[in-house]
Amino acid sequence: RWLRATITSFGGGSGYTVTATFQNAGQLVKGNYVEVGGRPVGKVKSIELASNAQARVKLTVGSALI
């Protein structure tokens, strides 16, 4: 499976937004935690269907966002 992501920094804080494209995002739900190594590091902000029929997912990541 392939993951394509774009990282966009915002504000002066410690967090950032990641936009990722997935072939299948059936298990993702807006508001779900983003985890790394079993530890929450952010949340799913939005899920949209891209023009190529893949899921475009925006994730907020950073300690200030939990």
Salt bridges, closest charged atoms under 4 A:
none
